[in-house]
């Protein structure tokens, strides 16, 4: 079990260091790094407890007890800052950490008013000590905070995914799908932990296993997942892209309110009656778009964005988005990738008698990853690329 703690603590601090030293890092990278540091500190103190150091140094007892109240709010802030343009924090973001702060305030008498001997006695008494009310209250707070912020973060991720599908023809490196899976993983692990805690500590049923060690073991696995994808994630709001968004998308000023960028310039079910684009002009623009896609094949650029395509046509990005939504009935991502699928099929037919490589043809058609190619192809044709070719 010592090796498990060592791996978790090392991963937490090592991955946070990589995030802090990441080239072109963003505010969201820093938030993810601080989150990993808080996890590392919590694991380190619990490891010292596991080794028996709390008995030698009783003032460590309870020092990191409120830290789990940080985990879910950090996830939420990470997602929210990825949706803000530009990325920044506001004073009201500190309110997300009120449960964490209030728990520490409630613990002040214990942390600063009890002697080392009294802390040792309370630690040994565990849930049957005079501070049982605090354990129960903080446990309830942890459950409530985890559920609320996980649900809110999941909703924000859905908004983010809708936004990038309206603005980019690729999602590698900018999608938060990995975080959606992470939240589901957290939900599963926390559900197991919550049931185990209730059965073992509140109902006092002997399980024969240490539920905390099982929870921490699974938690360590998730830490590696967090760090790997967090470092790979590139974000859509680099300095260069921020300038582009401000210039071309006319996003509202975020200084007064707004937690995130609303996908309002490119909504899922758009209402364009205020766009200023006349019906006749819209039809002409649609035809120009089709001609451009057919003749110049801009979709062969693997990282094509809405702004780049709009620049080729000499129109505002929101007008182009309107055309694609109204006349094609698709978002930008699906529209461009439908052309890539057609291109792949044409290339496959041309090389039907040759021993061609499917992935090589996919890259040639404009895709930049095997996963997105397979996903898009199956969505459009109803078959996998191999099934279709065969």
N, C-alpha and C positions, 0 to 999 in steps of 0.2 A: 504493500500500500504506500510505503514511503516513496517508491519510484513514481507512483501515480501523481502524488503531490508535487514531486520535483519536476516532472514533465509539465504539469499544469502551470506551476509558478514560472518556470523557465519560458514556456510558450507565451504566457501573458506579457512578461516584460520584454522578451525578445521581439515579439510581433509588434508591440507598441513602439519599440525603438525603430523598427523598420518603417512603421507608419509615420513617425515623427520626422524621419530622415528621407521620406519618399520625395522624389523630385516632383515639382509642381503640385505639392500637396495642397489640399483645400481645407476649409474649416471642418467639413465633415470627417476628413481623415484625422484631424486633431481630436475631434470628439470621440471617434472610434478608438484612438490611442489612449485617451484618458479613461475611457470605459474599460479597456483591457488592463490598465494600471490598477484601477479600483478592484477588478477581479483578482489580479495578482496579489494585492495587499490582503484581500479577504482570505484567499487560499493560504497565504504565508502565515497569517495569524492562526488560522485553523490548524495548519500543519504543526505549528509550535504547541498548540493544545494537544494534538495527537501524540507528539513526542514527550509530553509531560512538563513542558516549560511553564505552563500556567501555574503549576504548583510552586515552582521556584520563583516565578515573577508574577504574582497575583494581579498586578496592575494591568496585565495584558487581558485579563478577563473582561469580556464585553467591549473591548476597544473597537472592534469592527462589527459589532452586532447589527447596526443599522445599514451596513453596506449593501445587502441584497435589495434594499429599497432604491438603489441607484441604477440597477441593471436595466429595468424596463424603460424608465425615463430616458436613459442614454440611447437606447434603441430608437425611441420615438424622435429624439432630437436629431439623431443621425439622419433619419429619413427626411425630417422636416427641412433641415439645412440643405439637403440635396435638392429640394424643391424651391428653395429661395433663390432669388436673383436680384442683387448679388448675395452670396452666402454671408450671413452675419447673424449675430445673436442680439436679442432685445432684452430689456430688463425683465419683462414678464416671463422669459424662459427660466429664470431662477425659481419661479413658483412651482415648477415641476419637481423641485427637490425639497419641497416643504415637508412631506412625510419623513424624509431622511433627517432633516434638521430638527423637526419636532421630536423625533425619537431620541436623538442625542440630548435634547433639552430635558426630556423626561428622565434620562439616564444620568444627568448631572449629579444628583445626590449620591448615586451609587459610584460613579467614576471618581468623584472628588471628595466625597464625604465619608466613605467607608475605608477602614484600615485594610491592610493586606490580609490579615487573618480573617476578617469578616467576608472579604471577597472570595477567599478560598472556601469558606463554609458554604456560601451561597452557590458557588460553582459546583461543589460536590452535591448539594441538594438538588441542583438542576431545576426541573419544572415544579418541584415541591417546595421551593424556597419562597421567601416573602415577596419575591419579584415575579411570582407566577403570572400576575396580572399583566406585567410588561411583556413577558414572553408571548402570552396569548394575544395581547393587543397588537404587538409588532408582527406576529404571524398573520393575523387577519389583515393588517395593513399591507403586508407583502402580497397576499393573495389578491386583494382588491387592486392594488397598484399594478401588479403584473398583468392582470386580466384587462383592465381599462387601457393601459398604454400599449399592450400588444394588439388589441383590437384597433385602436386609433392608428398605430403604426401600419397595420395591415391595410387599413383604408387609404392611408397616404401613399403606400406602395402602389395600390391600384391606380390612384390618380397619376402618379409618376409614370407608370407603365403606359397609361393612355396618352400622356403627353409625348413621350418619346416615340410612340408609334405614329403620331401625327407629324413629327418633325424629322425623323431619321429613318433611313431604309436599312438600318442594321441595329443590333442591340448588344453585340459583343463588347464587353468592357464597360457598358453604361447601364445595363439592365440591373434592377434590384431584385430579380427573381430569386437570387441566392439568399437574399435577406428574408424573402417570403418563406422559403424553405426553413431558414433558421428560426423564424418565429414559430413555425409548426413544430420544429424540434424542441424549442423551449417549452411550448405548450404541453407537449407530451411528457417531457421530463418533469416539469413543474406539477403536472397532474399526478404523476407517480409519487413525487415527493410530498405533495399536499395530502394525498390519501394515506401515505405511510406515516406522516407526522400525526394525523388525526387518530389513526389506529394505535400507534405506538405510544404517543405521549398524552393525548387527551382521553382516549378510551382505555389506555394502559393495557393493551393487548401485546403480549410478547411475540415478536415476529421471528426472532432467531437470527436476524441480520441487522446490520447497522445501516439504516435507511439514509443517513447523512453521507456515508462513504459511497454508497451506490449512486446517490445524487451527484456527488462531487466527481465521481468517475465519469459519468455521462457528460457532466459539465465540461470536463477537460477535453473530451472529444470535440465538443462544440467550439471550444476556444480555438483549436486548430482550424476548424472550418471558418470561423469568423476572420481570423488573421489572413488566411490564404486568399479568400475572396475579397476581403477589404483592401488588401494590397493590390490585387488585380484590377479592382474597380477604378475606372478612369474618371468618371463623372462627365457631365455634359456642359459644365460651366467653368471651363478653363478661362484664363484671362482673355485669350483670343475670342473664345466663343461668347463670353460675356459682352464684349464689344459688339459682336455680330447681333446678339439678341436685342440689345438696347437699340441698335441702329435700325434693324429690320422688322422686329416684331412689336415695337412700341409697347413694351410691357409697362404696367402701371408702377408708380413709385411705391416701394415697399416700406418706406420709412415711417409711414403713419400707422399701418396695421399689417395685415396679411402674413399668415404663417408660411405660405408657400405660393408658388406660381400656379395660379389657376390655369387649367388647359383651355381657357376661354377663347384664345385666338383659333384654336383647333378643337372644338368640342366634339364629343362622340356623336351626338345628334344635333348638328349645327342649326342655328337660325341666323341667316345671313341677310335679313331684310334691311339691316342698317349698314351693310358693308360698302355701299356706294357703287357696287359693280352692277351695271345694267345687264339685262337679259341678253341683248344682242352682243354686247362685248364679252359676256361670259361664254356664249357659244363660240365666238371667234377664238377666245383664249383656249377653250377646250380643244378645238381643232389644231391650234398651234402646238399645244401640249402633245397631242397624239402624233403629229408630224415629227416633232422633236424626238420623241421616244422611238419612233420607227427609223428615222434617218440617221440620227447622231448617236443613238443608244447610250444615253448618259447613265443608264442603270448598270453599265459595266464597271463603273466606279464603285468599289465595294463600300465606301463610306460616304455615299451620296446623302446629302441632307436637303430638307425642304428649301432652305435658303439658297443653296447652290443651284438647284433646279429653277427656282424663281428668278435668280440672277440671269440665267441663260435665256429666260423668256422676257426679261426686262419688266417684271411685274412684282408687286409686293407679295411677300410670302403668304399673308392671310388670304389674298385673292386666289392664289394657286391652291391653297388648302380648300377653299370654298369650291373650286372647280372639281377637284378630285373627289370631295365628299358628295357633291350634288350630282355630278354627271357619271361618276364611276361607282358611287356607292361604297367606297372603301376609304380607309385611312391611308396616309402616305406610305407607311411600311408595307401594307398589303398590295398597294397599287404598284410600287416599284418592283417588289419581289415577284409579282405575277409575270412581269416582263422577263425577269431572270429565269423563271421556270420555263417560259416559252423558248428562251435562248438556249437553255440547257437541252431541251427536247430536240431543238433544231440541230445542235451540235452532236447529240447522240445519234440522230438519224443519219447525219453526214458521215459519221465514223462507225456505222453499224457493223461493217465487216472487219473492223480493226479491233485489236485488243486494247480498248481505251480504259482509262481510269475514271470512275464516276466522280470522285472528289476533284480530280484535276479539271474535268469539264465544268463542275460546279463553280470552281474558282474562276474559270475562264468566262463563265456567264455572269459574274459579279458577286457571287456569294463569298463571304470571307471566313466561314467556319462550317464544319461538318454538321454540327448540331442544328444551326439555323437552317441550313439547306434541307436537311431531312424533315425538320418540323414544317417548314413552309411548303415543301413539295407534297407532303402527305395532306396538308390542309387544303391545297388547291386541287390536287388530282385524286385524292382519296387513296393513293397507293404510295408505298415507299419507292424511292428511285430505282432500286433493284427490281422490284415487282413490275414497275412500269416498263423498264427496258426489256425485261424478259418477256 
